Structure formats: structure tokens, C-alpha cells
């Protein structure tokens, strides 16, 4: 039976859940998904550190960073936990290769995993604690999303950072052992600092959102530890999080089921096959499957008309990209690049490849729109259905569609596919030496010692 909301404030029972969560309380299937998510996050973060957004943040940090035990991924360096949160969080989203949750309409792991590892490395914690912190953060985000989604996303907020700040605060509070009152204050602080605009998609700021979420949530926890207070009704009260970012809610009208309803168990995650916005992935799958069976030369194509779901069309904002960052949010580039360069991979996204005259020519003949049939059938969904027609110069018309990308919980990757993605990302980062060792540690993370956790992310 779900607990009815009390008039004390919606954040208080969440704070109670976080403060009292024990590893033994976590369902086995939740642990399974958490381990998959954390392994995937580690592997996409490593090569992500090499991209300009991550390097720019490292340059910005400069002398601002302080000594500490938290690893700056893909380097030989450690720093204070806030620095690691900002750098590793940004790096984990630069490739846009990290996981997604349809419950929050965004990326759940990139804002919270950096905090889990930074705090665990700082405090000498085990793998069980990393999992516990991750679960606290994930379930906090999805509980609040159950009250405010999808309207928050429909209003233009980037859900990844908006919910991620609260999740990151939850992780830090869990791993620092905060009591219920302190944790509730941290969450109220995080509610005041939640933000992030979808209008910044296609720029470096989109990746920075994850670093900012991790850093800001961490800071909220530390401020609460040092005595800063907040309103436990910051979610539901007039002029609160829900009203300002989504819709007004009343405490008596919502159910607080955190700790009883485990979102990760019920819905799982989408793990990505392609390092670009997930809103293109159903179309990418359909196009890839067709081209493997029926190879085409790009010059055979007259035009391509693409129909997308409501959210996908809002997210795929770059219709004529001119650089690699913009291209990650372009269905036109994804389709053109696949037929010209072959299967989409990390190296598909370079400025040089985006500016290739062949790609620019073909992209000019690809149009995308919000498809009324998909909009009616699926409404506002993060599952990115797509249908498109490819017109050949021969007169043939190819009709393709797919409702759900591979890598979703309903179409999961095999263990072999997950392993290969991990190894491929480690190769791209230039650190094959640690690949198998880290994969083994992360696959049985609940058994990992503090000394194992201390090495994760550190370049060989």
C-alpha cells in the first residue's frame, strides 16, 4: 500500500528514504540495473574526457581545483570531490552515449554517478556503497518525476539536469550518512537550483548540464551539512518546483511510494548503441538494418522525408549541422552519415566529417517534421518512434519505420554487446590496459572493495 502524503512536506519522506536506505533493502533486480548503468557510465566517460567540452571544463578548473582523492577520469590525477563531479559529469555526456530513462525523459546516470564515485573515492567506500548511493539518487529523481512529468519536459526544461540536481544531492547525502532532516534540507536547496534549458541542445552546454547537476547537487548536500536550511514543501507549495517548472500539485493528491515502487525495477533503462541523441535511434536502427541488407550509394538518393514523435522533433534541433556537437542532435546527419561512412560510431562525429560536401549535399535533401500519426499514437514519449520514406532517383520509394530502438529494456542488449561497448570505449580512450579489470569489478560491483573503487577512472 502506498503511503499517503502528509502535510509536513513531500520532501520529508524522500529524505527519510535516503537517510535510512540500506544495501540489504534494495531489490536484486534494482542492483542488477544499477550495475549495468554504472558500468556503462564508466565506459562512456573515459573517451568523453577527450572531447572539447570536457577539456574546456578542465582548463576552466585550472587552479580552482583543490587536492583530494576523487579521480579525474582518464587522467593520472585526483582532486577534490566537487572538481571531480563537474569534470566527470561533463565528460560522461560529451559523447551523448550515456543511458536514458523514459521515466524522467532524460539521462539519469550522468548527473548522479559522478557524485557516487567522487564521494566513494573521497571517503574510501566500497562498491556496495556506490550502488546504494546510485539507487538513492535514481529513485529520488523518478519519484519527483512521477509528480511532474511529462509536463516539465513539455515546458522546455532539460529533465536531465532539472531532476538530476535533486538526484545528485540524494547521492551525496546517502554516502555522507546525513540524517533525515539534513537530507530534506539538501533536497529543498536542490529544488531551488534545478534548471536547464532544452534550447541549449546542440551546444557544449548540453554536456555541461550533467556536470553542473552533479556539482550543484553535491554542493547542496554539503551546504545542508553545514547548516543551510530549506523548505520541506519546496516541491508542492505555491511558487515551488512543481508549479514553476511543471504544474501545480497538492500534497494530498499525490502518492509517495519511494522505497515501495522501484522505478528501476519496473522500467529499466535505455542503453545506447549510437553516440548521439536517442531521439534518432529508432530511425538509425531501421536505416542501418536496411542498408546492411540493401547497400546504397548516397548518390542514388533523391530525397528522404522523416516523420518523428513529438519529443524527438523537439530534441533533434540541428537540421543543417556544421560541427560534431550540432550533428549529435541531427536526424539529417545521422541518416546521411550512415549511408556515406557506414555504421554510426564514435568517430562518425567529427567536424571534418560533418562538413564533408557529400554529407552537406545529402542533408540538404533530407527533411524532418513532427509526424501527426506518431504524435496521435504515442503522444509525448521518450521512446522516439520514427517513420521515413527514402526516394531513389530510380523512382523506387523505400518505406521504413521503427517504434522502439534496440537497447531499450524491451529490446535489451546481450551481455556480449554490453561487453563490446565497454571495450570499444576503453580503446577509444587510449586505456585498454584497465578494460577487462574494470569490467570485472563493475560487473560484480557489490563485491568491490574500497581499493577497487579508488582505481576506477584512473588512467593506466
SEZAKE-269956 format. One record per residue: x, y, z of N, C-alpha, C, CB in turn. Coordinates in steps of 0.001 Angstrom, whole numbers, plus 500000, padded with zeros to 6 digits. Glycine has a CB too. Layout:
SEZAKE-269956
XYZXYZXYZXYZ;...
//
This chain:
SEZAKE-269956
500854498816500000500000500000500000500895501242500000499031500001501236;500594502169499081501389503384499013501082504284500204501127504128497696;502106504973500678501923505902501789501242507171501288503279506237502457;500260507660502000499629508917501631500552510069502028498232509061502307;500537511104501204501357512269501510500894512925502808501308513279500354;501814513414503577501479514139504797501632515630504533502377513688505988;501101516429505394501183517872505217502536518421505638500087518555506000;503422517580506083504728518054506522505613518454505355505416516994507342;505305518007504174506111518334503007506538517092502261507325519131503413;506439517134500948506732515953500137508196515537500196506344516208498708;509075516473500496510495516119500527510874515322501771511339517371500453;510101515420502826510477514741504074510483513219503949509531515146505181;509468512595503364509550511135503213510643510696502252508226510594502738;510983511548501282512109511218500409513404511280501209512172512181499189;513535512324502017514710512423502884514820511243503829514666513707503681;513684510794504339513678509630505232514135508380504496512278509409505822;513653508206503262514071507051502459515578507053502250513352507048501100;516123508188501855517555508286501565518379508016502821517895509675500994;518005508646503917518786508536505154518773507128505735518258509508506184;517713506387505473517572505057506081517814503906505107516200504918506670;518132504219503853518316503165502858519542502314503179518447503771501457;519347501025503261520440500069503448520577499234502186520194499159504692;521781498767501941522010497945500757521086496735500755523474497494500690;520856496176501921520016494977502040518556495249501680520096494425503454;518158496521501678516778496886501336516536496898499829516442498249501914;517604496913499057517483497147497618517158495838496904518785497766497050;516110495811496079515771494582495356516903494122494446514508494789494535;516991492828494262518057492251493446518040492800492025517934490736493416;516843492952491457516759493457490084517190494916490004515335493305489546;516955495677491049517410497069491100518937497109491097516846497792492360;519553496228491858521015496141491891521548495760490518521481495119492950;520878494828489861521276494406488509521319495601487560520303493334487965;520233496384487536520187497533486637521205498596487042518781498133486617;521379498800488334522343499797488801523754499445488349522295499916490328;524107498176488421525449497755487988525627497966486485525694496273488345;524600497655485706524688497899484263524879499385483987523426497381483543;524119500207484693524190501648484475525557502211484832523121502351485284;526112501775485944527401502303486387528535501846485489527677501883487818;528478500614485001529496500139484061529417500914482752529330498630483796;528200501125482266528017501886481029528511503317481210526535501882480600;528236503905482371528677505279482628530197505381482634528117505779483961;530859504448483274532326504477483306532886504414481892532879503310484152;532347503530481076532950503342479749532716504538478836532394502088479096;531563505202478916531343506346478030532054507593478537529853506625477887;532336507644479835533033508798480394534490508830479966532939508788481909;535121507674479889536555507630479581536890508326478258537030506185479531;536308507950477120536620508678475884536002510067475859536142507890474680;534922510259476624534299511575476676535210512651477222533067511516477500;536197512260478028537136513239478591537987513908477522538039512570479608;538072513295476340538934513821475283538241514863474415539422512694474416;536937514984474540536198515907473694536309517341474203534737515491473615;536104518313473303536350519714473667535613520205474900535986520577472536;534353519828475083533615520346476246534288519944477549532167519841476232;534735518695477629535410518225478843536762518905479018535592516703478800;537504519050477922538811519703478022538646521174478412539581519585476684;537602521804477897537347523205478252537061523346479748536165523760477432;536302522409480292535998522453481727537262522224482552534931521399482089;538104521293482104539353521046482824540227522293482793540109519843482217;540241522982481648541000524221481531540402525303482441541024524702480061;539084525385482464538400526350483339538743526100484806536875526274483136;538768524830485191539033524500486595540422524964487013538893522990486827;541398524743486115542740525243486346543187525149487784542828526643485903;543530526300488346543992526349489734542842526350490738544847527577489947;541602526347490240540458526322491160540343524991491887539166526605490403;540857523938491244540724522613491863541586522525493118541119521499490863;541125521713494040541839521507495293542320520063495375540939521854496504;543299519793496221543759518405496379542639517531496930544989518341497311;542672516272496557541671515336497055541925513944496528540273515791496673;541018513036496829541180511628496471540268511186495332540922510768497673;539436512089494812538487511731493759539178511790492400537255512670493784;539034510725491632539748510593490360539124511483489290539750509130489894;539969512204488565539551512876487341539718511860486220540386514199487070;538636511376485676538656510226484780539586510427483585537258509936484291;540221509302483224541138509223482082542370510098482261540418509620480813;542692510415483518543935511114483829544639510340484938543668512605484255;545832510798485280546555510236486423546288511054487687548069510186486131;545360512009487593545181512989488653543973512688489536545042514364488057;544067513149490768542919513189491670542712514635492101543128512250492913;541527514901492622541202516256493068540115516169494126540748517155491874;539647517326494554538536517367495495537264516864494812538335518802496041;536313516423495604535090515831495059534298516793494165534209515361496191;534146518079494507533395518969493616534011519080492224533299520343494231;535336519141492164536007519188490866535722517930490064537516519367491047;535811516778490716535541515512490029534099515442489554535846514328490949;533170515929490357531760515928489946531561516729488664530874516502491064;532130517922488617531940518787487450532624518217486216532473520187487737;533876517801486357534616517304485199534069515971484710536090517162485538;533939515007485610533484513679485189532038513707484712533632512683486333;531217514550485344529832514660484899529732515217483499529045515525485847;530493516255483211530500516820481859531050515814480859531328518114481816;532168515182481203532797514217480297531871513061479963534078513682480909;531043512663480924530189511497480698529071511769479710529602511032481998;528844513043479377527740513381478469528214514005477161526782514328479155;529532514184477003530018514831475780529748513988474540531508515112475893;529852512675474660529569511792473525528070511606473300530225510437473742;527265511944474271525834511627474281525622510134474048525083512449473206;526416509350474766526429507889474636525933507240475927527854507384474293;525527508067476899525115507567478215523632507195478219525398508621479304;523219506481479248521891505866479265520762506886479411521810504864480390;519542506402479183518334507224479281517281506510480116517777507549477877;516432507305480737515268506791481465514023507453480903515392507050483005;513078506642480456511826507204479958510982507771481090511035506146479200;511287507393482317510537507915483461510822509390483701510867507119484713;512053509819483421512388511231483629512531511993482315513674511348484428;512384511311481182512565511946479874513970512540479756511500513043479652;514948511775480210516308512277480156517315511225480543516455513470481044;518503511698480905519640510844481232519787510777482752520952511374480566;519550509640483368519584509581484828520962509386485439518713508493485283;521847508669484744523088508243485390524174509307485333523591506976484749;524258510050484237525327511042484100525320512116485184525226511699482763;524177512530485735524230513512486826524538512917488195522932514237486900;524307511611488389524430511062489750525622510133489938523179510321490107;526028509401488901527189508517489045528465509282489391527401507727487765;528706510483488818529920511213489209529979511490490705530004512523488452;528827511757491311528783512025492745529053510744493523527418512624493148;528475509642493058528681508367493752530153507985493785527872507257493079;530841508116492650532259507745492614533123508774493330532729507589491169;532820510061493168533628511089493833533559510948495350533161512492493415;532362510750495882532205510603497337532820509300497834530721510656497722;532611508218497074533156506923497493534678506946497503532657505807496570;535283507575496491536740507651496442537277508581497524537203508124495062;536563509645497793536976510576498847536924509914500226536084511827498832;535895509125500457535647508572501797536117507137501962534184508643502110;536657506524500898537121505149500994535986504152501149538066505013502143;534958504270500305533779503415500408533837502264499407532509504235500188;533050501249499674533036500033498855532043500145497703532695498819499716;532034499118496855531097499061495745529650499016496193531391497871494897;529383498362497308528018498332497845527509499746498119527966497493499136;528395500597498627528003501968498914527780502770497633529058502643499775;528585502517496612528370503181495322526981502836494793529463502766494295;526627501564494849525297501135494401524210501786495249525171499600494464;524391501795496559523390502381497455523180503863497146523815502202498924;524277504577496940524160505987496602523455506196495274525523506626496563;523814505383494289523186505487492968521679505262493065523811504473491992;521280504224493777519857503902493915519114505035494620519674502582494691;519715505601495656519091506731496346518846507883495381519967507199497519;519836508188494553519698509278493599518690508984492510521019509585492981;518755507778491962517853507414490866516403507436491327518210506026490312;516122506824492464514738506736492928514208508091493390514629505725494061;515083508970493847514662510339494161514212511060492902515803511118494837;515012510982491850514652511635490591513324511131490055515739511416489553;513169509821490032511971509259489411510724509463490267512171507781489146;510877509519491598509722509843492445509203511236492107510098509758493950;510092512200492032509673513570491735509149513668490308510840514552491943;509730512895489399509242512885488018507826512325487928510180512068487132;507491511360488784506132510815488748505091511879489112506015509622489704;505507512920489794504590514007490143504564515113489082504980514599491490;505605515217488280505755516417487438506009516141485961506870517243487960;506159514887485574506390514560484162505073514137483521507457513432484014;504942514331482195505931514881481268505893516395481124505743514270479934;505053517067481928504837518496481697506131519286481844503787519036482664;506975518895482791508247519598482958509043519589481653509072518956484090;509124518444481014509833518352479737509097519101478631510018516888479339;507784519013478611506996519713477599507188521222477687505520519369477747;507472521713478888507681523148479080509063523614478638507474523503480526;509905522686478177511207523068477644512379522876478575511165524459477245;512118522401479801513222522140480726513951520870480319512708522025482178;515268520887480441516064519680480201515986518849481473517570520024479818;515221517768481402514933516979482599516184516387483228513969515871482263;517201516136482430518430515527482940519030516339484081519450515381481819;519165517617483894519740518454484950518678518863485962520400519701484348;517453519072485512516418519571486410516105518567487515515152519895485625;515939517299487135515791516247488145517152515811488687515048515039487553;518179515925487845519500515429488217520102516125489412520421515559487070;519829517423489577520336518155490741519811517523492031519929519650490668;518533517171492033517936516534493213518510515143493427516410516454493069;518698514397492340519293513072492463520712513123492977519264512367491141;521483514101492492522871514233492932522951514584494414523592515297492102;522056515448494876522013515773496305521692514535497130520974516873496580;520784513712496619520423512477497322521613511539497444519277511769496602;522387511404496368523568510534496393524546510999497464524260510511495012;524864512286497442525844512810498397525357512636499834526129514292498114;524094512909500069523559512744501429523626511291501876522112513244501502;523291510374500963523335508952501311524747508526501682522818508097500150;525727508953500900527097508483501113527811509227502238527891508622499835;527365510415502567527927511120503721527203510764505015527867512622503497;526182509930504929525483509491506131524628510558506779526460508999507116;524047511438505977523220512513506527521934511962507148522881513535505433;521460512629508178520194512224508786519022512742507945520094512748510244;517806512399508378516612512731507600516433514239507437515379512137508260;516672514981508499516453516426508464517443517103507520516573517020509875;518710516757507653519737517344506793519474516997505335521136516860507210;519105515761505072518836515331503703517654516090503117518570513824503657;516620516282503905515456517038503427515842518471503088514337517029504482;516669519082503909517135520439503607517959520455502317517972520996504780;518789519464502115519587519393500885518689519293499660520547518193500931;517631518512499751516705518368498625515957519668498354515709517240498896;515570520381499408514917521668499217515839522677498558514430522208500542;517096522673498970518096523515498305518217523158496831519461523375498992;518283521858496554518416521395495171517212521803494335518589519877495131;516028521793494941514830522218494215514947523669493771513581522033495084;515602524507494592515800525913494233516828526085493123516230526706495453;517693525108492951518774525244491968518537524398490719520099524856492599;517361523814490605517045522979489447516725523853488239515860522039489759;517365523546487121517141524316485897517790523578484736517710525768486025;517832524184483588518462523592482413517534523655481224518869522151482685;517943524330480156517078524611479022517375523709477830517217526055478616;516316523176477238516494522356476041516973523204474858515179521644475684;516792524513474938517260525384473861518769525345473704516815526806474110;519481524808474682520937524689474579521389523361473979521559524858475940;520454522527473534520849521305472825521611521693471559519599520425472475;522605520878471219523423521162470049524600522061470350522587521784468988;524832522340471643525995523122472065526711522377473190525573524555472528;527879522875473573528628522251474666527882522343475999530000522905474796;526990523297476114526249523451477361525414522221477673525358524676477295;524952521520476652524136520328476897524918519306477709523668519706475568;526171519057477343527010518140478124527306518713479503528323517849477384;527531520013479554527822520671480830526670520517481820528115522153480604;525450520384481315524305520202482212524532519065483204523042519934481403;525142517979482737525353516834483636526409517141484685525763515594482837;527466517830484280528475518237485249527924519223486260529663518840484543;527112520165485782526513521136486698525534520472487653525808522237485915;524762519507487161523830518791488039524585518080489152522993517778487234;525653517378488774526443516644489767527057517597490790527548515828489076;527690518653490298528336519620491193527318520314492091529108520664490380;526232520777491502525244521537492264524575520678493330524190522116491331;524200519447492958523605518552493947524563518254495082523170517258493291;525832518030494728526858517798495750526952519006496685528237517517495090;526985520200496101527090521422496917525883521582497842527220522660496012;524696521236497351523500521338498194523622520441499421522241520966497391;524146519241499223524346518336500358525340518923501352524835516963499872;526450519439500845527463519997501744526936521235502486528729520359500952;526165522068501782525598523246502448524645522841503563524869524136501434;523822521837503291522891521365504321523645520790505512521938520309503744;524720520073505241525546519531506322526084520660507203526714518699505746;526367521807506580526916522942507330525836523880507853527876523720506458;524571523461507775523529524205508466522548524994507627524149525105509367;522726525034506305521783525767505466520453525016505431522347525958504027;519371525736505665518047525116505718517235525459504470517294525567506981;516147524718504291515260524966503154513846524549503533515742524199501884;512931524723502608511519524444502842511193522999502460510634525425502045;510716522170503378510370520789503031509182520694502081510071520008504284;508483521835501877507374521880500922507790522568499621506171522606501539;509091522581499343509598523291498168509113522697496854511099523294498186;508656521453496868508121520854495645506692521314495400508177519323495725;505822521147496382504382521302496167503820522672496527503663520277496950;504535523456497294503993524733497759503844525713496603504891525335498847;502962526706496765502834527758495759504200528372495480501835528846496222;504479528612494203505774529123493753506897528121493986506096530425494461;506550526858494095507545525810494286507954525147492986507021524775495232;508747524108493118509307523379491977508217522953490998510082522150492460;507177522295491498506145521758490609505409522867489873505153520915491399;504973523882490586504215524952489948505058525726488944503665525899490997;506288526027489305507134526857488443507641526108487213508311527380489233;507942524824487368508569524086486274507611523161485540509716523290486799;506523522768486188505626521795485559504171522228485715505833520394486169;503541521841486814502139522159487071501938522196488579501177521116486395;500955522938489056500676522925490499500229521535490947499594523972490854;500701521104492097500249519842492680499908520074494141501331518730492533;499069519216494674498718519268496088499232518010496765497183519416496283;499783518171497947500369517035498658499351515932498874500937517482499995;498110516317499136497098515299499416496646514545498164495901515940500076;497029515042496988496600514399495743497647513465495147496243515447494732;498835513411495725499890512563495160500230511444496126501151513393494837;500805510408495591501245509286496416502759509278496516500737507949495842;503237509028497701504668508910497948504969507424498067505113509703499242;505556506878497023505791505429497021507262505072496877505010504781495904;508136506040497106509568505755497048509915504694498098510404507054497274;510682503704497690511020502600498579510031501457498525511121503094499975;508889501684497879507899500629497670507754500335496177506532501032498278;507713501402495403507723501298493945509144501610493485506668502275493277;509822500615492940511210500785492499511201501011490991512094499536492879;511415502262490595511292502621489179512279501863488302511497504111489002;513480501673488800514494500984488005514101499531487764515859501053488700;513459498922488726512960497556488562511836497525487539512472496987489909;510929498482487630509729498473486793510005498854485349508704499408487364;510945499765485127511115500326483786512499500129483178510816501774483824;513503499861483985514836499675483441515370500936482788514833498550482448;516271500747481827516956501858481173517122501584479685518324502106481824;517386502646478940517831502534477550519338502711477530517124503590476627;520052501703477047521489501832476810521706502067475320522267500562477300;522604502971475002522725503461473630523673502629472771523191504886473645;523257502446471537524099501819470529524884502857469734523253500973469590;524365504089469713524986505154468919525300506356469818524054505579467742;526436507026469583526817508169470419526196509479469935528329508305470451;524885509557470054524150510744469640522783510713470312524016510817468083;522010511757470120520718511880470784519846510654470534519999513139470311;519280510113471598518485508886471488517234509071470645518096508398472862;516830510302470409515633510534469609515804510119468154515251511985469674;517041509907467724517275509433466353517452507924466275518497510111465773;517482507227467402517960505843467396517012504845466749518226505414468784;515710505038466856514795504127466163514986504241464655513325504428466544;515087505469464166515346505672462741516712505126462356515253507158462384;517709505344463203519052504826462925519035503306462805520034505256464027;518308502640463693518201501178463642517574500712462333517377500662464826;516468501338461961515760500928460748516622501147459508514441501697460613;517310502273459451518176502614458316519379501678458257518647504080458415;519969501407459400521115500504459461520734499103458983521673500443460890;519597498604459445519156497261459044518894497199457547517891496856459815;518288498250457008518009498249455566519303498271454758517131499456455187;520235499141455135521472499277454361522354498041454451522249500485454835;522282497321455548523034496069455638522495495035454660522986495515457065;521189495053454453520565494098453533520552494593452096519151493803453975;520508495922451920520392496511450580521327497715450477518915496932450276;522617497510450285523558498629450229523173499648449155524968498113449969;523328500924449498523037502008448569524233502944448478521778502781449005;524390503580447340525312504700447212524523505973447492525984504740445789;525111506897448195524387508103448580523856508867447374525283509003449399;524552508753446242524130509478445045522876508891444404525249509491444037;522473507703444838521225507116444345519996507741444990521222505622444590;520198508494446063519077509018446843518643510385446318519456509116448330;517361510499446025516782511771445600516452512636446813515519511536444750;515742512038447775515402512763449000514928511768450051514311513843448729;514897512224451311514366511431452418513441512327453237515522510840453309;512238511843453493511286512555454342511120511770455642509908512746453616;511370512421456762511367511745458061510244512285458938512727511919458769;509471511365459520508456511730460500508880511283461885507099511119460133;508801512190462849509273511923464206508156512130465224510466512823464544;508344511569466403507429511819467504507586513233468036507656510812468618;506701513615468949506666514997469438507976515394470110505511515180470416;508437514597471077509656514943471807510883514833470918509817514045473028;510924513814470069512086513641469194512294514863468315511923512393468325;511218515400467776511357516575466914511836517785467709510026516893466225;511456517867468995511929518966469839513416518828470166511117519023471132;513908517579470236515296517349470639516270517359469461515402516031471365;515820516934468295516707516882467124516668518240466433516284515734466130;517363519188467036517208520601466691518129521070465570517450521436467903;519145520282465222520151520730464245519846520109462886521595520349464709;519238520881462031518834520343460730519928520473459675517585521045460250;520823521430459848521969521569458942523227521767459785521767522769457942;523643520751460523524778520901461447526067521252460717524978519621462247;526908522008461413528197522408460858529368521922461699528256523907460725;529097521273462819530183520715463618529692519453464316530704521750464651;530611518784464997530307517474465583529278517567466701531576516833466112;529318518641467479528363518779468580526951518944468038528734519976469477;526783519818467061525466520001466451524968518710465814525513521115465404;525887517953465216525499516742464487524886515679465383526694516165463782;525228515708466661524661514715467581523165514921467798525383514771468919;522646516049467382521223516366467540520579516607466181521036517602468445;520993515790465214520528515947463840520150514604463243521598516621462983;518869514399462964518447513190462256518971513219460824516903513056462265;519104514421460268519607514542458903521042514035458816519526516001458425;521868514412459799523248513932459779523315512438460026524083514667460816;522546511932460961522598510501461276522304509653460044521604510164462391;521281510024459291520914509240458110521934509414456990519523509643457617;522404510641456787523391510877455732524714510198456056523609512377455529;525156510308457293526438509719457688526416508207457567526788510117459115;525300507586457896525230506119457830525415505619456412523899505621458381;524839506277455434524946505789454058526302506141453440523816506371453202;526933507198453922528223507623453364529404506977454081528350509137453437;529360506902455412530502506412456186530350504989456715530742507324457330;529161504454456702528947503138457294528358503258458684530250502355457345;528345502160459445527707502151460769528158503310461659528000500841461468;527217503875462385527479505038463232528286504625464458526155505711463660;529375505331464696530242505049465838530817506359466350531379504057465454;531675506276467337532232507492467934532911508370466891533225507134469035;533692507761466001534452508531465018533597509098463896535524507677464432;532313508759463859531413509360462872531239510849463143530045508655462884;531424511246464400531127512621464801532412513436464937530345512637466126;532872513941463802533989514880463766533571516076462921535287514208463195;534185517219463183533858518410462392534122518161460914534672519625462876;535220517487460621535586517232459226534518516407458515536936516512459152;534034515366459174533024514519458534531696515251458370532815513243459345;531352516066459339530101516819459235530152517788458067529815517578460537;531317518389457827531449519410456781531765518833455406532524520389457162;531907517522455314532154516860454032531075517293453030532168515300454199;531466517773451845530473518232450859529425517182450513531172518659449599;529803515907450517528825514858450221527738514827451294529518513480450118;528160514936452544527209514917453652526300516138453597527947514865454999;526897517303453369526097518519453304525100518469452149527001519737453161;525518517897451040524627517751449882523440516859450225525394517170448678;523724515687450784522638514758451093521731515311452198523210513396451512;522310515947453209521475516515454274520496517549453730522351517150455351;520898518270452698520013519290452130518781518683451480520765520126451112;518819517362451276517689516663450654516936515787451655518179515806449490;517223515994452930516519515275453993515708516283454800517520514492454915;514435516020454949513574516890455744512950516086456880512475517538454862;512728516741457996512099516079459141510977516956459676513139515783460256;509999516303460281508870517031460844508243516195461957507821517369459746;507400516824462744506602516086463722505504515345462966505994517046464813;505491514040463095504551513208462346503216513128463092505136511787462120;502115513542462474500825513532463185500352512137463569499771514188462335;500688511135462759500293509763463078501025509285464327500583508818461888;502340509532464375503122509133465547502707509936466774504625509315465279;502431511222466574502013512065467695500708511554468300501850513525467238;499779511151467449498494510647467940498644509285468603497488510558466797;499475508420468010499618507052468514500405506997469818500297506182467473;501481507790469906502395507673471044502356508853472004503782507506470546;501680509949471604501635511164472418503065511642472716500852510910473744;503297512153473937504605512720474288505439511618474933504459513959475253;506243510957474127507012509812474615508497510022474380506550508521473934;509297509446475264510741509473475075511248508306474262511428509490476398;510342507455473783510772506227473108511081506415471631509717505180473254;510887507620471112511405508042469810510984507183468626512870508068469867;509700506935468423509281506242467203509582507100465980507776505897467259;509812506453464855510121507185463624509622506404462419511641507447463503;509254507125461398508966506503460105509474507446459023507426506204459930;509987506869457954510536507728456910510492507046455550511967508122457249;510459507896454530510398507450453141511662507900452430509132508002452425;512312506947451778513533507213451025513190507135449543514677506201451402;513332508256448851513021508326447426514321508190446635512287509663447072;514396507167445799515578506955444970515387507596443598515872505451444823;516491507930442972516439508540441647515866507587440609517824508992441222;515900506299440909515326505289440010513807505314440014515811503906440400;513216506018440958511772506043441105511261505175442238511137505617439837;512108504308442774511701503450443883511555504280445161512726502306444091;510578503922445977510380504560447273510466503486448357509008505314447332;511331503700449333511541502751450431510843503302451670513075502511450703;509938502516452241509206502927453436509793502200454647507675502628453290;510266502948455624510882502356456814510254502935458076512408502594456815;510202502129459115509712502628460394510214501739461520508170502696460403;510288502314462703510581501554463913510053502344465102512115501271464057;509407501652466016508782502322467155509682502413468379507523501609467525;510680501543468469511495501473469679512898501008469321510856500525470724;513897501737469782515283501415469448515796500214470234516173502615469707;516723499496469623517447498460470350518189499107471524518440497703469407;518313498357472609518956498877473809517973499289474874519818500035473463;516682499432474492515640499656475486515446498402476324514316500065474809;514794498556477462514560497410478346513769496316477645513821497854479606;512889496712476707512099495735475966512898495051474861510884496403475374;513984495685474423514863495143473376516305495222473877514692495930472013;516621494502474934517901494715475626519104494201474848517867494049476973;520234494835475114521496494332474584521860493034475292522625495382474750;522589492212474594523116490993475201524330491339476056523489489948474115;524735490413476880525957490597477663527141490832476733526218489372478570;527179490128475616528269490295474647528284491712474084528136489274473504;527115492267473775527044493629473244527488494657474282525621493942472775;527074494463475530527492495395476586528998495340476796526768495078477904;529546494139476782530985493958476955531746494626475817531338492463477028;531265494445474592531946495023473435531900496547473480531315494514472133;530773497111473892530704498571474020531722499060475045529280499019474424;531826498370476158532780498756477196534203498727476651532656497827478416;534571497642475988535929497515475457536191498546474373536161496110474907;535210498790473504535376499770472436535613501162473008534149499777471521;534833501541474013535014502860474617536375502986475294533905503134475627;536806501931475950538118501967476589539229502087475549538330500713477445;539073501407474421540062501547473340540105502986472846539734500592472169;538944503588472658538884504961472167539513505938473158537437505359471888;539482505588474431540068506462475449541581506302475537539443506179476805;542115505286474846543541505009474899543964504231476123544295506275474845;543007503589476790543322502857478020542734501448477961542784503612479259;543296500627477088542852499233477010543338498416478206543346498597475713;544407498880478841545024498115479927544036497797481041546205498878480497;543207498770481388542284498594482511540948497977482127542039499910483162;540707497792480829539363497473480360538773496225481014539382497294478873;539450495110480882538891493861481403538831493867482930539720492669480917;539835494459483567539849494507485033538670495322485551541176495107485546;538454496493484974537344497332485426536002496693485109537427498714484785;535901496055483956534622495423483601534273494340484613534681494824482173;535276493594485023535044492545486023534623493150487362536312491686486207;535290494228487773534935494885489040533508495421488987535922496032489353;533173496104487896531865496737487789530748495722487616531853497708486635;531066494578487020530054493531486838529658492892488161530567492461485884;530557492920489129530264492398490470530539493502491495531124491116490783;529958494652491234530284495852491999529974495705493483529534497034491443;528973494909493816528627494732495227529736494034496012527338493938495349;530683493425495299531810492751495950533075493610495963532096491433495252;533033494750495284534233495573495135534636496217496456534006496652494080;535932496179496729536484496806497925536734498296497676537792496101498350;536968499022498732537275500446498592538502500658497715537496501083499966;539480499766497815540692499892496993540383499709495511541744498867497434;539398498870495188538977498719493791538314499996493288538012497526493641;537425500547494089536710501765493703537685502921493513535652502131494760;538724502963494331539703504052494260540420504105492923540718503908495366;540476502985492210541204502925490942540324503188489729541858501584490796;539005503124489881538120503300488731538274504710488171536647503030489125;538530504790486872538704506067486194540142506507486051537957507108486910;541039505967486864542440506396486852543157505780485653543151505999488177;543728506602484816544397506128483606545597505266483953544832507306482737;545782504201483187546902503283483437548230503967483160546772502017482573;
//
